[in-house]
Amino acid sequence: MRLRKKYWARPEMENSHIVITDQYAYKGKWDIEFKNSNPIHLELGCGMGGFISEKSKQNLDINFVGIDLKDEVLVFALRKVIEVREVKGEQNVNVRLMPLNISFIDDVFEKDEIDRIYINFCNPWPKGRHNKRRLTHSKFLASYKKFLKPGSEVWFKTDDTELFEDSLEYFKQCGFEILSSTYDLHESGFEENVVTEYEAKFYALGKKAMFLRAKLL
Ligand SMILES: C[S@@+](CC[C@H](N)C(=O)[O-])C[C@H]1O[C@@H](n2cnc3c(N)ncnc32)[C@H](O)[C@@H]1O
């Protein structure tokens, strides 16, 4: 998606304690930042923040970090967290947002620091030579394993069948067990689903969401 540059986005984000711009300063110290030792869940490619704002509201005993490459969407995620969570002033909240290219994520979290990862509708990168850019590619899974606790889970949703089927293989090859998978999440009876902005758009067009839960062995 091509986005118009929003020059006001970075100053607005830097003005909020919810946005972390010194990304590498918290490795091994996220419990200090959150002022508790609750589990930490990540959303990779959080986009406009509908998922993370709602999840963090439903799970106050879990800390959430939403990561995206683009200030142009992250600034709206910030506004959504503030609106949905009714964050006022410097009140502490169980969400942080971070502008970051996920290629550098293993410098941000310490071994065994993270309890779950959500990847929702990442770019499918269909051309073979671009497959390595998929956020579920074995290359990325190897870097997530550096900070995921043993037994922790990755929850992955996509509307792209090829990406879904390749991802099932990536997870198996990288030492994850597939706990569940479905080609039609919305008809699967899974009740914990929180619909993302992207998901709402394509669901309205009659497309199906695929979903898997993989556990690190
Ligand atoms: C198709 S959008 C989905 C957004 C959201 N998860 C949803 O379901 O509505 C993919 C998002 O991933 C982000 N993204 C893609 N590659 C990334 C990377 N390497 N590092 C960080 N974010 C990335 C994009 O900026 C975009 O916001």
PDBQT file of the ligand as one rigid body, heavy atoms in Angstrom, charges set to zero:
ROOT
HETATM    1  C1  LIG A 301      -1.601  -5.625   4.934  1.00  0.00    +0.000 C 
HETATM    2  S1  LIG A 301      -1.154  -4.626   6.288  1.00  0.00    +0.000 S 
HETATM    3  C2  LIG A 301      -2.082  -5.387   7.626  1.00  0.00    +0.000 C 
HETATM    4  C3  LIG A 301      -2.251  -4.459   8.790  1.00  0.00    +0.000 C 
HETATM    5  C4  LIG A 301      -3.011  -5.051   9.988  1.00  0.00    +0.000 C 
HETATM    6  N1  LIG A 301      -2.273  -6.165  10.573  1.00  0.00    +0.000 N 
HETATM    7  C5  LIG A 301      -4.412  -5.494   9.600  1.00  0.00    +0.000 C 
HETATM    8  O1  LIG A 301      -4.664  -6.706   9.543  1.00  0.00    +0.000 OA
HETATM    9  O2  LIG A 301      -5.254  -4.618   9.367  1.00  0.00    +0.000 OA
HETATM   10  C6  LIG A 301       0.529  -5.128   6.645  1.00  0.00    +0.000 C 
HETATM   11  C7  LIG A 301       1.244  -4.197   7.628  1.00  0.00    +0.000 C 
HETATM   12  O3  LIG A 301       2.538  -4.733   7.901  1.00  0.00    +0.000 OA
HETATM   13  C8  LIG A 301       3.495  -3.686   7.900  1.00  0.00    +0.000 C 
HETATM   14  N2  LIG A 301       4.802  -4.290   7.548  1.00  0.00    +0.000 N 
HETATM   15  C9  LIG A 301       5.111  -4.956   6.423  1.00  0.00    +0.000 A 
HETATM   16  N3  LIG A 301       6.401  -5.360   6.446  1.00  0.00    +0.000 NA
HETATM   17  C10 LIG A 301       6.919  -4.941   7.624  1.00  0.00    +0.000 A 
HETATM   18  C11 LIG A 301       8.203  -5.035   8.231  1.00  0.00    +0.000 A 
HETATM   19  N4  LIG A 301       9.218  -5.663   7.639  1.00  0.00    +0.000 N 
HETATM   20  N5  LIG A 301       8.381  -4.471   9.439  1.00  0.00    +0.000 NA
HETATM   21  C12 LIG A 301       7.359  -3.828  10.054  1.00  0.00    +0.000 A 
HETATM   22  N6  LIG A 301       6.118  -3.720   9.535  1.00  0.00    +0.000 NA
HETATM   23  C13 LIG A 301       5.896  -4.259   8.331  1.00  0.00    +0.000 A 
HETATM   24  C14 LIG A 301       2.977  -2.695   6.869  1.00  0.00    +0.000 C 
HETATM   25  O4  LIG A 301       3.484  -1.380   7.080  1.00  0.00    +0.000 OA
HETATM   26  C15 LIG A 301       1.457  -2.783   7.082  1.00  0.00    +0.000 C 
HETATM   27  O5  LIG A 301       0.989  -1.836   8.019  1.00  0.00    +0.000 OA
ENDROOT
TORSDOF 0
